[in-house]
Amino acid sequence: MEERVTRLETTVERHDTQIGKLFSRIDETNRCIAKINTSLLQIKWSVYGALGYYVITQVGIIEALKVI
């Protein structure tokens, strides 16, 4: 009986360590996802800016502002 309890305690300790490692990996993964999200937002706003600049140059607003 004592041997079984000892094995169970060892198994529980090992599982506790593994769960701790998994939670740290989850935190690391969440940080990486946040960085990816930030990069994607920068790309999105850069594209919006480029499209806005293209539209403005085609309409001629920049030429009108240069005259003023």
C-alpha positions as CSV (number, residue, x, y, z in Angstrom):
1,M,0.0,0.0,0.0
2,E,2.8,2.4,0.9
3,E,4.5,1.7,-2.5
4,R,1.3,2.6,-4.4
5,V,1.0,5.9,-2.4
6,T,4.6,6.8,-3.1
7,R,4.1,6.1,-6.8
8,L,1.0,8.3,-6.9
9,E,2.8,11.1,-5.1
10,T,5.7,10.9,-7.6
11,T,3.2,10.9,-10.5
12,V,1.4,13.9,-9.0
13,E,4.6,15.9,-8.6
14,R,5.6,15.1,-12.2
15,H,2.2,16.2,-13.5
16,D,2.4,19.4,-11.4
17,T,5.8,20.2,-13.0
18,Q,4.5,19.5,-16.5
19,I,1.4,21.6,-15.9
20,G,3.6,24.5,-14.8
21,K,5.7,24.2,-17.9
22,L,2.6,24.2,-20.1
23,F,1.2,27.3,-18.5
24,S,4.5,29.1,-19.1
25,R,4.4,28.0,-22.7
26,I,0.9,29.4,-23.0
27,D,2.0,32.7,-21.6
28,E,4.9,32.8,-24.1
29,T,2.5,31.9,-27.0
30,N,0.1,34.7,-25.9
31,R,3.0,37.2,-26.0
32,C,4.0,36.0,-29.5
33,I,0.4,36.3,-30.7
34,A,0.2,39.8,-29.4
35,K,3.4,40.8,-31.3
36,I,2.0,39.2,-34.5
37,N,-1.2,41.1,-34.0
38,T,0.7,44.4,-33.6
39,S,2.6,43.7,-36.8
40,L,-0.6,43.0,-38.7
41,L,-2.1,46.2,-37.4
42,Q,0.9,48.2,-38.6
43,I,0.7,46.5,-42.0
44,K,-3.0,47.3,-42.2
45,W,-2.6,50.9,-41.4
46,S,0.3,51.2,-43.8
47,V,-1.9,49.8,-46.6
48,Y,-4.7,52.3,-45.7
49,G,-2.2,55.1,-45.8
50,A,-0.8,54.0,-49.2
51,L,-4.4,53.7,-50.6
52,G,-5.3,57.1,-49.1
53,Y,-2.2,58.7,-50.6
54,Y,-3.0,57.1,-54.0
55,V,-6.6,58.4,-54.0
56,I,-5.5,61.9,-52.9
57,T,-2.9,62.1,-55.7
58,Q,-5.3,60.9,-58.3
59,V,-8.0,63.3,-57.2
60,G,-5.4,66.1,-57.3
61,I,-5.8,67.4,-53.7
62,I,-2.1,67.6,-53.3
63,E,-1.7,69.8,-56.4
64,A,-4.4,72.1,-55.0
65,L,-2.6,72.3,-51.7
66,K,0.7,73.1,-53.5
67,V,-1.0,76.1,-55.2
68,I,-2.1,77.5,-51.9
